């Protein structure tokens, strides 16, 4: 087991151990995910540190032994509490049920800012590229606004372009917004909003985390709408993940960039994505 400084008080050791694994960049690692089905996280870490059989590949066990840092974990936990953030593990009822679609690759733990209760509903995801043209901007505002006004929760990535425009549209009508972020740093949700990330907000976001965020966005969705999702972009990865996870996919604007989905332009089109 890992030991923490006294000022980092936690409800259970499993939570701190999951934070330790996330700090080591192992959230979403399938081998770790499978191991946690057989034993609590603190026990898995303890076996790695003791050199006993864990059932993990050598390279994963080595990563646990070398990168799990109790002092860092204690600091992250203290800062998490100080900043008023919520930690959610899969056993928490507020942990998004849709993340279960990722199986063993689901996040080990989530950092949440804002109203965690909003995560209980599967949202309509609206995401896209960073430079929508004037016509596409109009379609995004129209679709996001009408979706929010229909009483649905909308989700987007915490980035500029299509996602930021969708978020601003939701705020304008005081709708409910879920933002999926690579990191919670410098993000302050307003009333009726929640921001969620699987990465510790006090550590640099690695490339692997940036690749994972679009997948998490698709996983929590009831349906996904993409705009200007060019190959290689985060929005394109969300579209690919939506197909892989069997999430209904709609396309705003010109679908010439290769994203396969139903063309949407009105709220009726959005509702038909079932």
C-alpha positions as CSV (number, residue, x, y, z in Angstrom):
1,X,0.0,0.0,0.0
2,X,1.0,3.6,-0.5
3,X,1.1,5.9,2.5
4,X,0.1,9.5,2.3
5,X,0.9,12.5,4.4
6,X,-1.5,13.0,7.3
7,X,-3.1,16.1,5.9
8,X,-4.4,14.2,2.8
9,X,-7.6,12.6,4.3
10,X,-9.5,10.3,2.1
11,X,-12.7,8.2,2.4
12,X,-10.9,5.0,1.3
13,X,-7.4,3.9,0.2
14,X,-8.7,2.8,-3.2
15,X,-9.3,6.5,-4.1
16,X,-5.8,7.6,-3.3
17,X,-4.3,4.6,-5.1
18,X,-6.3,5.5,-8.2
19,X,-5.0,9.0,-8.0
20,X,-1.5,7.6,-7.8
21,X,-2.1,5.6,-11.0
22,X,-3.5,8.6,-12.8
23,X,-0.5,10.7,-11.7
24,X,1.7,7.9,-13.2
25,X,-0.2,8.3,-16.5
26,X,-1.9,4.9,-16.2
27,X,-5.6,6.0,-16.3
28,X,-7.2,4.1,-19.1
29,X,-4.5,1.5,-19.3
30,X,-6.3,-1.8,-20.1
31,X,-3.9,-4.0,-18.2
32,X,-4.5,-1.9,-15.0
33,X,-8.2,-1.9,-15.7
34,X,-8.3,-5.7,-15.9
35,X,-6.2,-5.9,-12.7
36,X,-8.6,-3.7,-10.8
37,X,-11.4,-6.1,-11.5
38,X,-9.6,-8.7,-9.3
39,X,-8.2,-6.4,-6.6
40,X,-8.5,-2.9,-5.2
41,X,-6.1,-0.3,-6.6
42,X,-4.0,0.1,-3.4
43,X,-3.5,-3.7,-3.4
44,X,-2.4,-3.7,-7.1
45,X,0.1,-1.0,-6.3
46,X,1.4,-2.7,-3.2
47,X,2.1,-5.9,-5.2
48,X,4.0,-4.0,-7.8
49,X,6.1,-2.2,-5.1
50,X,6.8,-5.6,-3.3
51,X,7.7,-7.3,-6.5
52,X,5.1,-10.0,-6.1
53,X,3.1,-11.4,-8.9
54,X,0.5,-8.9,-10.2
55,X,-0.5,-10.4,-13.5
56,X,0.6,-7.2,-15.2
57,X,3.0,-7.0,-18.1
58,X,6.6,-6.2,-16.8
59,X,6.6,-2.8,-18.5
60,X,3.3,-1.8,-16.7
61,X,4.5,-3.1,-13.3
62,X,7.8,-1.2,-13.8
63,X,5.9,2.0,-14.6
64,X,3.9,1.6,-11.3
65,X,7.1,1.0,-9.3
66,X,9.0,3.9,-10.8
67,X,6.3,6.6,-11.2
68,X,4.0,6.1,-8.3
69,X,5.1,8.9,-5.9
70,X,3.3,9.1,-2.5
71,X,4.5,12.7,-1.9
72,X,3.1,13.8,-5.3
73,X,-0.2,12.0,-4.6
74,X,-0.6,13.7,-1.2
75,X,0.1,17.1,-2.8
76,X,-2.5,16.4,-5.6
77,X,-5.1,15.3,-3.1
78,X,-4.5,18.3,-0.9
79,X,-4.8,20.7,-3.9
80,X,-7.9,18.9,-5.1
81,X,-9.6,19.4,-1.8
82,X,-8.4,23.0,-1.5
83,X,-9.8,23.9,-5.0
84,X,-13.1,22.3,-4.2
85,X,-12.9,19.7,-6.9
86,X,-14.8,16.4,-6.7
87,X,-13.1,13.0,-7.3
88,X,-15.3,10.3,-8.9
89,X,-14.4,6.6,-9.1
90,X,-16.5,4.1,-11.1
91,X,-18.4,3.0,-7.9
92,X,-19.8,6.6,-7.5
93,X,-23.3,6.9,-8.8
94,X,-22.3,10.2,-10.4
95,X,-19.6,8.6,-12.5
96,X,-20.8,8.8,-16.1
97,X,-22.4,5.4,-16.9
98,X,-21.4,5.8,-20.6
99,X,-17.7,5.4,-19.7
100,X,-18.5,1.8,-19.0
101,X,-18.5,1.4,-22.8
102,X,-14.7,1.6,-22.7
103,X,-14.5,-1.5,-20.6
104,X,-11.1,-1.9,-19.0
105,X,-9.9,1.3,-20.7
106,X,-12.4,3.4,-18.7
107,X,-10.9,6.2,-16.6
108,X,-9.7,5.1,-13.2
109,X,-10.8,8.3,-11.6
110,X,-12.2,11.7,-12.7
111,X,-11.6,15.2,-11.5
112,X,-14.8,17.2,-11.6
113,X,-15.4,20.9,-11.2
114,X,-19.0,22.2,-11.0
115,X,-22.3,20.3,-10.7
116,X,-21.3,16.6,-10.8
117,X,-25.0,15.7,-10.8
118,X,-25.2,16.8,-14.5
119,X,-23.1,13.7,-15.4
120,X,-26.0,11.4,-14.7
121,X,-27.7,12.2,-18.0
122,X,-26.2,11.1,-21.4
123,X,-25.7,14.4,-23.3
124,X,-25.9,15.4,-26.9
125,X,-22.2,16.0,-27.9
126,X,-21.5,18.8,-30.3
127,X,-17.8,19.0,-31.3
128,X,-15.7,20.0,-34.3
129,X,-12.8,21.8,-35.7
130,X,-11.1,25.0,-34.6
131,X,-12.0,27.3,-37.6
132,X,-15.6,27.0,-38.7
133,X,-16.7,29.3,-41.5
134,X,-19.6,31.7,-41.2
135,X,-22.2,29.4,-42.5
136,X,-21.1,26.6,-40.2
137,X,-21.0,28.9,-37.2
138,X,-24.6,29.7,-37.9
139,X,-25.6,26.0,-38.0
140,X,-23.7,25.3,-34.8
141,X,-25.3,28.1,-32.9
142,X,-28.8,27.1,-34.2
143,X,-28.3,23.4,-33.3
144,X,-26.8,24.0,-29.9
145,X,-29.4,26.6,-28.9
146,X,-32.4,24.5,-30.0
147,X,-30.9,21.3,-28.4
148,X,-30.5,23.1,-25.1
149,X,-33.9,24.7,-25.3
150,X,-35.5,21.3,-25.8
151,X,-34.3,20.5,-22.3
152,X,-31.3,18.3,-23.3
153,X,-27.9,18.4,-21.7
154,X,-25.1,19.3,-24.3
155,X,-21.5,18.3,-24.0
156,X,-18.5,19.6,-25.8
157,X,-14.7,19.5,-25.5
158,X,-13.0,22.4,-23.6
159,X,-11.3,23.9,-26.7
160,X,-11.7,26.7,-29.2
161,X,-13.7,26.7,-32.4
162,X,-16.8,24.6,-32.8
163,X,-16.8,23.4,-29.2
164,X,-16.4,26.9,-27.7
165,X,-19.1,28.2,-29.9
166,X,-21.5,25.4,-28.9
167,X,-20.7,26.1,-25.2
168,X,-21.3,29.9,-25.6
169,X,-24.7,29.1,-27.3
170,X,-25.7,26.9,-24.3
171,X,-24.7,29.6,-21.8
172,X,-26.7,32.2,-23.7
173,X,-29.9,30.3,-23.1
174,X,-28.9,29.1,-19.6
175,X,-28.8,25.4,-20.7
176,X,-26.9,22.5,-19.1
177,X,-23.3,22.0,-20.3
178,X,-20.8,19.3,-19.8
179,X,-17.2,20.1,-20.8
180,X,-14.7,17.3,-21.2
181,X,-11.2,18.6,-20.7
182,X,-7.7,17.3,-21.0
183,X,-7.0,19.3,-17.8
184,X,-9.1,21.4,-15.4
185,X,-6.5,24.0,-15.1
186,X,-7.9,27.6,-15.6
187,X,-11.4,26.3,-16.2
188,X,-14.1,27.7,-14.0
189,X,-17.6,26.3,-14.7
190,X,-20.6,28.6,-14.3
191,X,-24.0,27.5,-12.7
192,X,-25.5,24.7,-14.7
193,X,-22.1,23.5,-15.9
194,X,-19.7,20.8,-15.1
195,X,-16.1,20.2,-16.3
196,X,-14.6,16.7,-16.1
197,X,-11.1,15.3,-16.8
198,X,-9.3,12.1,-16.1
199,X,-6.0,13.8,-15.6
200,X,-4.7,15.5,-12.4
201,X,-5.1,19.2,-13.0
202,X,-1.7,20.1,-11.4
203,X,0.4,18.0,-13.8
204,X,1.4,18.6,-17.4
205,X,-1.0,17.0,-19.9
206,X,0.8,14.4,-21.9
207,X,0.1,13.6,-25.5
208,X,-1.7,10.4,-24.6
209,X,-4.2,12.3,-22.5
210,X,-4.9,14.7,-25.4
211,X,-5.7,11.7,-27.6
212,X,-7.9,10.1,-24.9
213,X,-10.1,13.2,-24.4
214,X,-12.0,12.9,-27.7
215,X,-12.7,9.2,-26.9
216,X,-14.2,10.1,-23.5
217,X,-16.4,12.6,-25.2
218,X,-17.9,10.0,-27.5
219,X,-18.2,7.5,-24.7
220,X,-20.5,9.6,-22.5
221,X,-22.7,10.7,-25.4
222,X,-26.2,9.6,-26.2
223,X,-25.5,10.9,-29.7
224,X,-22.6,12.8,-31.3
225,X,-22.8,15.7,-33.7
226,X,-19.5,16.8,-35.5
227,X,-18.7,19.8,-37.6
228,X,-15.6,20.4,-39.7
229,X,-14.1,17.1,-38.4
230,X,-11.0,16.9,-40.6
231,X,-8.8,13.7,-40.4
232,X,-6.2,13.9,-37.7
233,X,-8.2,16.4,-35.6
234,X,-9.7,15.7,-32.1
235,X,-13.2,16.0,-33.6
236,X,-12.4,13.3,-36.2
237,X,-11.2,11.0,-33.4
238,X,-14.5,11.6,-31.6
239,X,-16.4,10.6,-34.7
240,X,-14.3,7.5,-35.1
241,X,-14.8,6.6,-31.5
242,X,-18.6,7.2,-31.9
243,X,-18.7,4.6,-34.7
244,X,-16.6,2.2,-32.6
245,X,-18.8,2.6,-29.6
246,X,-22.0,2.5,-31.6
247,X,-23.1,6.0,-30.8
248,X,-25.5,7.7,-33.3
249,X,-23.4,10.2,-35.3
250,X,-24.7,13.3,-37.1
251,X,-22.7,15.7,-39.3
252,X,-23.2,19.5,-39.5
253,X,-22.1,21.4,-42.6
254,X,-20.3,19.8,-45.5
255,X,-19.4,16.1,-44.7
256,X,-16.7,16.0,-47.5
257,X,-13.9,15.4,-45.0
258,X,-14.8,11.7,-44.8
259,X,-16.8,11.5,-41.6
260,X,-19.7,9.0,-42.1
261,X,-22.8,10.1,-40.4
262,X,-26.4,11.4,-41.0
263,X,-26.6,15.0,-42.1
264,X,-28.3,17.2,-39.5
265,X,-29.5,20.7,-39.7
266,X,-32.5,21.0,-37.5
267,X,-33.6,19.9,-34.0
268,X,-35.8,17.3,-35.7
269,X,-32.8,15.8,-37.4
270,X,-30.9,15.7,-34.0
271,X,-33.8,14.0,-32.3
272,X,-34.0,11.3,-35.1
273,X,-30.4,10.3,-34.3
274,X,-31.3,7.2,-32.3
